[in-house]
Amino acid sequence: MAAGGSAEGVQSLDRAFLLLELMADAGGEVAISRLAADSGLAVSTIHRLVRTLVGRGYVRQLPSRRYVLGPRLIHLGEFASRMLATWAQPHLTRLVDVIGETANLAMLDGDRVVYVAQVPSRHSMRMFTEVGRRVHLHCTGVGKVLLAQLPPETARELLVQGGMPARTELTVTDPDELLRQLPTIADQGYAVDDGEQETGVRCVAVPVPGGSAAGAISVSGPAGRLGLDAVSRAVPLLQSAAAALATELGRDGGRPAG
């Protein structure tokens, strides 16, 4: 194969994955015009790539002629989640070694957040969340820090869709109040659940860089042991672990040229 053909083949792959990512960023359903605006690609190029993705089952076309992510991605996603947990394990273990509290990796899953990996604290009294458990966004550190990575309208939609039940007397149940907190969370680069999910438990979380609400790493423990001074010491350690994981995953945030 000529060099030009090889380069074009790689470019087509880049563009196809870009379209899938843009569909996910748009909530999973999007029109061709939106894909063209967000990607900078020609409509004819998008039609050609989307036809291939539809043929492979990675994208479906709705009667409205809008496109949604297809069921073929479910199998890939399940396997990728298992691999992600494997890659995250050493980073979480190091956090437990240094901070002493339970370390978690969580990902956005619709209007919930799901824990995909965990290394428990070695203390006899420790926090434990089942891997695979889905929890609300509004009352967890991981949920709030993931919401802060999203456009405000998307964050509001997820909060309204998922509901904001009071888990403790400290839980924020008003979407407007929480939405006002999100810019500060985004600016400071971390979120704290201060007894909002479970009384007496504190959690601090940071986003994994390189994706739109792609994932979050947190540590959680009894508030008496994970005090506010411990939170301030934990944040740079969490951010370092998140950056290392992102580098390992190859998330440089790059987009293919149009």
C-alpha positions in Angstrom: 0.0 0.0 0.0 1.3 3.5 -0.8 2.2 5.8 2.0 -0.6 8.2 1.1 -3.1 5.4 1.4 -1.8 4.4 4.8 -2.0 7.9 6.1 -5.5 8.3 4.8 -6.5 5.0 6.5 -5.2 6.3 9.9 -6.9 9.6 9.4 -10.2 7.9 8.7 -9.8 6.0 12.0 -9.1 9.2 13.8 -12.1 10.8 12.3 -14.4 7.9 13.1 -13.4 7.8 16.7 -13.8 11.6 16.9 -17.4 11.2 15.7 -18.1 8.6 18.3 -16.7 10.8 21.1 -18.7 13.8 19.9 -21.9 11.6 20.0 -21.1 10.6 23.5 -20.4 14.2 24.5 -23.7 15.2 23.1 -25.5 12.7 25.2 -25.5 9.8 22.7 -27.9 11.3 20.1 -26.9 13.9 17.6 -27.7 15.3 14.1 -25.2 15.3 11.2 -25.2 19.2 11.3 -24.1 19.1 14.9 -21.3 16.6 14.1 -20.2 18.8 11.3 -20.1 21.9 13.5 -18.3 20.2 16.3 -15.8 18.3 14.3 -15.0 20.7 11.4 -15.4 17.8 9.0 -17.2 18.0 5.7 -20.8 16.7 5.7 -19.9 14.3 2.9 -17.0 12.9 5.0 -19.3 12.4 8.0 -21.9 10.6 6.0 -19.3 8.2 4.6 -17.9 7.5 8.1 -21.2 7.2 9.8 -22.5 4.7 7.1 -19.5 2.5 8.0 -20.2 2.8 11.7 -23.9 2.0 11.2 -22.9 -1.0 9.1 -20.7 -2.3 12.0 -23.3 -1.7 14.6 -21.4 1.0 16.5 -24.0 3.7 15.5 -27.7 3.5 14.8 -29.9 5.9 12.8 -33.2 6.9 14.3 -36.4 7.6 12.3 -35.7 11.3 13.0 -32.5 10.8 10.9 -30.4 11.6 14.0 -27.7 9.2 15.1 -27.2 7.4 18.4 -24.4 5.2 19.7 -25.1 1.6 18.9 -25.3 -1.6 20.9 -22.0 -3.0 19.6 -20.3 -0.5 21.9 -21.7 -2.1 25.0 -19.4 -5.1 24.7 -16.4 -3.0 24.1 -17.3 -0.7 27.0 -17.7 -3.6 29.4 -14.3 -5.0 28.5 -12.7 -1.5 28.6 -14.1 -0.9 32.1 -12.5 -4.2 33.3 -9.2 -3.2 31.7 -9.5 0.4 33.2 -9.9 -1.1 36.6 -6.7 -3.2 36.1 -4.7 -0.2 34.9 -6.0 1.9 37.8 -5.1 -0.6 40.5 -1.5 0.3 41.1 -2.3 4.0 41.2 -5.1 3.4 43.8 -2.8 1.2 45.8 -0.2 3.9 46.0 -2.8 6.4 47.2 -3.8 4.0 50.0 -0.1 3.5 50.9 0.4 7.3 51.2 -2.9 8.6 52.4 -4.1 5.6 54.3 -7.8 5.7 53.2 -9.8 3.8 50.7 -9.1 4.8 47.1 -11.7 4.6 44.3 -12.1 5.0 40.6 -15.5 6.0 39.3 -17.1 6.9 35.9 -20.2 8.7 34.7 -22.9 6.2 33.8 -26.0 8.0 32.5 -27.4 10.1 35.4 -25.4 8.1 38.0 -21.8 7.5 38.8 -20.5 3.9 38.9 -17.5 2.7 40.9 -15.3 0.6 38.6 -12.2 0.0 40.9 -11.4 0.2 44.6 -8.4 -0.5 46.9 -9.6 -0.6 50.6 -7.9 1.1 53.5 -5.9 -1.1 55.8 -7.6 0.4 58.8 -9.9 -1.9 60.6 -12.6 0.8 60.3 -12.7 1.7 56.6 -15.1 2.8 53.9 -16.3 0.2 51.4 -18.3 0.6 48.3 -19.1 -2.4 46.0 -17.4 -2.2 42.6 -20.2 -1.8 40.1 -22.4 0.2 42.5 -24.2 3.1 40.9 -24.8 6.2 43.1 -26.3 9.6 42.7 -24.2 12.4 41.4 -25.3 15.3 43.7 -24.1 13.8 47.0 -20.8 12.2 46.2 -17.4 13.7 45.6 -16.9 11.8 42.4 -20.3 12.7 41.2 -19.8 16.4 41.8 -16.4 16.6 40.3 -17.7 14.8 37.2 -20.7 17.2 36.9 -18.2 20.1 37.1 -16.6 18.9 33.9 -19.9 19.2 31.9 -21.7 22.1 30.3 -24.1 23.6 32.9 -27.2 22.6 30.9 -26.0 19.0 30.7 -25.2 19.0 34.4 -28.7 20.3 35.2 -30.3 17.8 32.9 -28.6 14.9 34.7 -29.5 16.2 38.1 -33.2 16.6 37.2 -33.2 13.2 35.5 -31.5 11.4 38.3 -33.2 13.2 41.2 -31.5 14.7 44.2 -32.8 12.7 47.3 -31.6 13.7 50.7 -29.2 11.0 51.9 -28.3 12.9 55.1 -29.2 16.2 56.6 -26.2 17.8 54.8 -27.2 16.6 51.3 -27.8 19.5 48.8 -31.2 18.8 47.2 -31.7 22.0 45.2 -30.2 21.8 41.7 -29.7 25.6 41.5 -27.6 25.5 44.7 -25.4 22.7 43.4 -25.0 24.2 40.0 -23.7 27.4 41.7 -21.0 25.3 43.3 -19.8 23.6 40.1 -17.7 26.5 38.7 -15.7 26.6 42.0 -15.2 22.9 41.9 -14.0 23.1 38.3 -11.6 26.0 39.2 -10.1 24.3 42.2 -9.9 20.9 40.5 -11.5 18.8 43.2 -14.8 18.2 45.1 -15.5 17.1 48.6 -18.4 15.1 49.9 -18.6 16.2 53.5 -21.1 13.8 55.0 -23.6 14.3 52.2 -23.8 10.7 51.1 -23.2 9.0 54.5 -23.1 10.7 57.9 -19.5 10.9 59.3 -17.8 10.1 56.1 -15.7 12.5 54.0 -14.6 12.0 50.5 -12.3 14.1 48.2 -12.3 13.5 44.4 -10.5 14.8 41.4 -11.2 14.3 37.7 -9.1 12.1 35.4 -8.0 14.6 32.8 -8.4 14.3 29.1 -12.1 13.6 28.6 -15.5 15.1 29.2 -16.4 13.7 32.6 -14.4 10.6 31.7 -13.6 9.4 35.2 -12.7 10.5 38.7 -10.4 9.2 41.5 -11.2 9.7 45.1 -10.2 8.7 48.6 -12.8 8.3 51.4 -12.7 7.7 55.1 -14.2 8.7 58.5 -14.4 12.5 58.8 -12.5 12.3 62.1 -9.5 10.7 60.3 -9.8 12.4 56.9 -9.9 16.0 58.3 -9.9 19.1 56.2 -6.1 19.4 56.6 -5.8 15.8 55.3 -8.0 16.8 52.4 -5.6 19.6 51.4 -2.7 17.2 51.5 -4.6 14.5 49.6 -5.6 16.7 46.6 -2.1 17.0 44.9 -1.6 13.3 45.5 -4.9 12.5 43.8 -4.2 14.9 41.0 -0.8 13.2 40.4 -2.4 9.8 40.3 -5.2 11.0 38.0 -2.6 12.5 35.6 -0.5 9.4 35.6 -3.6 7.2 34.8 -4.6 9.6 32.0 -1.1 9.4 30.5 -1.2 5.6 30.7 -4.5 5.7 28.9 -3.2 8.1 26.2 -5.6 10.8 27.0 -3.9 13.9 25.6 -7.1 15.6 24.6 -6.0 15.8 21.0 -8.4 16.0 18.1 -7.6 14.9 14.5 -7.3 17.7 12.0 -10.2 18.4 9.8 
